[in-house]
């Protein structure tokens, strides 16, 4: 549920940015280099191609080993925010790449999903529209558990899907901290996680019949709040999510930059 939309914010280039978007050089036999989300100097996630006809992708890579927490705002986020908090935004903007972002304050009810298990977008809705991978003969695989929160029709030819993707899997979380947040969520729904988000619109080039429609994938890459998100999923309680939605396409950036 959308609680508030903030004014577009422009983030200037910062030497302290740890999260950035980039594109690898094109390899022989490829029509384009991989589009990536980087955390520090490590490629953390492989993202959807820009072509618009390829399936939605958020594939965890070996570089997704760290969360992005800002110690100065941890106390504030623990019990959460009632509106878009500019001090919290400013703190997280310091770790983001230059660009324009739209702040969104959401209330989400996360459901933890495992690849290939019931509820997995990649082996259900995506296969219904694109079919199996033409090369591998199996569904796309995100190589990580992830959270599904919301979906709804956009119109007769498009459907929106929302995902929260953790930087590290829930098995890396501390069980004591998860239990602490479960207790807090039993009283209030305002503990707040923070994410950098992208909206990818994908649709197959060829119409395959009844299941042919555009997939609008709103993907929140979780920076802070991994224990909160797991606690909300396990307890079945809502949680607030402060999203910084990337408002302009990231310029291609070579892996060496």
C-alpha positions as CSV (number, residue, x, y, z in Angstrom):
1,X,0.0,0.0,0.0
2,X,1.4,3.4,-1.0
3,X,1.4,5.8,2.0
4,X,3.2,8.8,0.5
5,X,5.1,10.0,-2.6
6,X,7.9,12.5,-2.1
7,X,9.2,15.1,-4.5
8,X,11.8,13.9,-7.0
9,X,15.3,14.2,-5.5
10,X,18.5,14.6,-7.4
11,X,21.6,12.9,-6.0
12,X,25.0,14.3,-6.9
13,X,28.0,12.1,-7.5
14,X,29.7,11.1,-4.3
15,X,33.0,9.5,-3.6
16,X,31.4,7.5,-0.8
17,X,28.7,5.9,-3.0
18,X,28.8,2.1,-2.4
19,X,25.7,1.1,-4.4
20,X,25.7,1.8,-8.2
21,X,24.3,0.6,-11.5
22,X,26.6,-0.4,-14.3
23,X,27.0,-2.3,-17.5
24,X,29.7,-4.8,-18.4
25,X,31.4,-4.6,-21.7
26,X,29.8,-6.7,-24.4
27,X,31.3,-10.1,-24.7
28,X,31.7,-12.1,-28.0
29,X,28.4,-13.6,-29.0
30,X,26.4,-11.3,-26.8
31,X,24.2,-8.5,-28.1
32,X,24.8,-6.4,-25.0
33,X,26.7,-6.5,-21.8
34,X,25.1,-7.5,-18.5
35,X,23.2,-4.7,-16.6
36,X,24.3,-4.9,-13.0
37,X,23.8,-3.6,-9.5
38,X,27.1,-3.2,-7.7
39,X,27.7,-3.0,-4.0
40,X,31.1,-1.5,-3.5
41,X,33.5,-3.0,-6.0
42,X,31.5,-6.3,-6.3
43,X,28.8,-7.1,-8.8
44,X,25.8,-8.0,-6.6
45,X,22.9,-8.6,-9.0
46,X,22.3,-9.2,-12.6
47,X,19.3,-7.1,-13.8
48,X,17.0,-7.2,-16.8
49,X,18.3,-6.2,-20.2
50,X,17.1,-2.8,-21.5
51,X,15.6,-4.4,-24.7
52,X,12.1,-4.6,-23.0
53,X,11.3,-8.0,-24.6
54,X,13.6,-10.1,-22.4
55,X,12.1,-11.5,-19.1
56,X,12.4,-9.7,-15.8
57,X,15.6,-10.7,-14.0
58,X,17.2,-10.0,-10.5
59,X,19.8,-12.7,-10.2
60,X,22.0,-12.7,-7.1
61,X,25.7,-12.8,-7.9
62,X,28.7,-13.7,-5.7
63,X,29.2,-10.0,-4.8
64,X,25.9,-9.8,-2.8
65,X,27.5,-10.3,0.6
66,X,26.9,-7.1,2.5
67,X,23.9,-5.0,3.6
68,X,24.0,-1.2,3.5
69,X,23.2,0.2,7.0
70,X,23.7,3.8,8.2
71,X,24.4,3.7,12.0
72,X,23.2,7.3,12.5
73,X,19.6,6.4,11.6
74,X,19.3,2.9,13.0
75,X,17.5,4.1,16.1
76,X,15.0,6.0,14.1
77,X,14.3,3.2,11.7
78,X,13.9,0.6,14.5
79,X,10.5,2.0,15.4
80,X,10.0,3.6,12.0
81,X,8.7,6.7,10.4
82,X,5.2,8.1,9.9
83,X,6.1,10.0,6.8
84,X,8.9,10.5,4.3
85,X,11.8,11.5,6.5
86,X,14.3,13.8,4.8
87,X,17.1,13.1,7.3
88,X,16.8,9.3,6.6
89,X,16.7,10.0,2.9
90,X,19.8,12.2,3.0
91,X,21.7,9.5,5.0
92,X,21.0,6.9,2.4
93,X,21.5,9.2,-0.6
94,X,25.2,9.3,0.4
95,X,25.6,5.7,-0.6
96,X,23.7,5.9,-3.9
97,X,24.9,6.7,-7.4
98,X,24.2,10.1,-9.0
99,X,20.8,10.4,-10.5
100,X,17.2,11.2,-9.8
101,X,15.1,9.3,-7.3
102,X,11.4,9.4,-6.3
103,X,10.9,8.7,-2.6
104,X,8.0,6.3,-1.8
105,X,6.8,5.3,1.6
106,X,5.0,2.0,1.4
107,X,3.3,-0.4,3.8
108,X,4.1,-4.0,2.6
109,X,3.0,-7.4,3.7
110,X,6.0,-9.6,2.6
111,X,5.8,-13.3,1.8
112,X,9.1,-15.1,1.6
113,X,9.4,-17.1,-1.6
114,X,11.9,-19.7,-2.7
115,X,12.9,-20.3,-6.3
116,X,11.0,-23.3,-7.8
117,X,8.6,-23.4,-4.8
118,X,4.9,-22.4,-4.8
119,X,4.5,-18.7,-5.4
120,X,7.7,-18.3,-7.3
121,X,7.2,-15.6,-9.9
122,X,9.9,-17.0,-12.2
123,X,8.5,-20.5,-12.4
124,X,4.8,-19.4,-12.5
125,X,3.7,-16.1,-14.0
126,X,6.9,-15.5,-16.0
127,X,6.7,-19.0,-17.5
128,X,3.1,-18.4,-18.4
129,X,4.1,-15.4,-20.5
130,X,7.6,-16.2,-21.8
131,X,7.7,-20.0,-21.5
132,X,10.9,-21.7,-20.4
133,X,14.3,-20.4,-21.2
134,X,15.0,-21.2,-24.9
135,X,18.6,-22.0,-24.1
136,X,18.5,-23.7,-20.7
137,X,15.0,-25.2,-21.0
138,X,14.2,-24.2,-17.4
139,X,12.7,-21.1,-15.7
140,X,14.9,-18.1,-14.9
141,X,16.4,-18.5,-11.5
142,X,17.1,-15.5,-9.1
143,X,19.6,-17.6,-7.0
144,X,18.1,-16.2,-3.8
145,X,15.0,-16.3,-1.7
146,X,13.0,-13.1,-2.1
147,X,9.8,-11.4,-0.9
148,X,6.6,-10.9,-2.8
149,X,4.4,-8.1,-1.6
150,X,1.7,-6.9,-4.0
151,X,0.5,-7.4,-7.5
152,X,-2.4,-5.9,-9.5
153,X,-3.5,-5.3,-13.1
154,X,-2.3,-2.1,-14.7
155,X,-4.8,-2.4,-17.6
156,X,-6.0,-5.2,-19.8
157,X,-2.5,-5.7,-21.3
158,X,-0.2,-5.1,-18.4
159,X,0.2,-6.4,-14.8
160,X,2.4,-5.0,-12.0
161,X,4.4,-7.2,-9.7
162,X,6.3,-6.0,-6.6
163,X,9.3,-7.7,-5.1
164,X,11.7,-7.0,-2.2
165,X,15.1,-8.6,-2.8
166,X,17.5,-8.9,0.1
167,X,21.2,-8.3,-0.4
168,X,21.9,-11.4,1.7
169,X,19.6,-14.4,2.2
170,X,17.5,-14.7,5.4
171,X,19.6,-17.7,6.5
172,X,22.4,-15.1,7.2
173,X,20.2,-13.1,9.6
174,X,20.5,-13.2,13.3
175,X,17.6,-15.1,14.8
176,X,17.6,-13.0,18.0
177,X,17.2,-9.8,16.1
178,X,14.4,-11.3,14.0
179,X,12.6,-12.3,17.2
180,X,13.1,-8.7,18.6
181,X,11.5,-7.2,15.5
182,X,8.7,-9.8,15.6
183,X,7.9,-8.5,19.1
184,X,7.9,-4.9,18.0
185,X,5.7,-5.6,15.0
186,X,3.2,-7.2,17.3
187,X,2.5,-3.7,18.7
188,X,3.2,-1.4,15.8
189,X,3.6,-1.6,12.0
190,X,6.0,1.4,11.7
191,X,9.5,-0.3,11.8
192,X,10.9,0.8,8.5
193,X,13.2,-0.9,6.0
194,X,15.0,1.1,3.2
195,X,15.6,0.1,-0.4
196,X,16.8,1.4,-3.7
197,X,14.3,0.4,-6.4
198,X,13.9,0.1,-10.1
199,X,10.8,-0.3,-12.3
200,X,11.4,-2.6,-15.3
201,X,8.7,-3.0,-18.0
202,X,9.1,-6.3,-19.9
203,X,6.9,-7.9,-22.6
204,X,7.7,-10.7,-25.1
205,X,8.3,-9.7,-28.7
206,X,5.9,-12.4,-29.9
207,X,2.2,-12.8,-28.8
208,X,1.8,-16.3,-27.3
209,X,-2.0,-16.0,-26.7
210,X,-4.0,-15.6,-23.5
211,X,-1.0,-15.0,-21.2
212,X,0.6,-12.4,-23.4
213,X,0.9,-9.1,-21.4
214,X,3.5,-6.7,-20.1
215,X,5.1,-7.3,-16.8
216,X,5.8,-4.2,-14.7
217,X,8.4,-5.3,-12.2
218,X,8.8,-3.0,-9.2
219,X,12.0,-4.4,-7.6
220,X,13.1,-3.1,-4.2
221,X,16.8,-4.0,-3.4
222,X,16.9,-4.0,0.3
223,X,19.6,-1.8,1.8
224,X,18.6,-1.9,5.4
225,X,16.0,-3.9,7.3
226,X,16.8,-7.5,6.5
227,X,15.8,-8.7,10.0
228,X,12.6,-6.6,10.0
229,X,11.6,-7.9,6.6
230,X,12.1,-11.5,7.7
231,X,10.2,-10.8,11.0
232,X,7.3,-9.3,9.1
233,X,7.1,-12.3,6.7
234,X,7.2,-14.9,9.6
235,X,4.7,-13.1,11.8
236,X,2.3,-12.2,8.9
237,X,2.4,-8.5,9.9
238,X,2.9,-5.4,7.8
239,X,6.1,-3.4,7.6
240,X,7.0,0.0,6.3
241,X,9.4,0.4,3.4
242,X,11.1,3.6,2.4
243,X,12.0,3.3,-1.3
244,X,14.3,5.4,-3.4
245,X,12.9,4.7,-6.8
246,X,15.4,5.2,-9.6
247,X,13.7,7.8,-11.8
248,X,16.1,7.9,-14.8
249,X,17.8,5.0,-16.5
250,X,21.4,4.5,-15.3
251,X,24.0,5.4,-17.8
252,X,26.1,2.4,-19.0
253,X,29.1,2.0,-16.8
254,X,32.0,-0.3,-17.4
255,X,33.1,-2.9,-14.9
256,X,36.4,-1.2,-14.4
257,X,34.9,2.1,-13.3
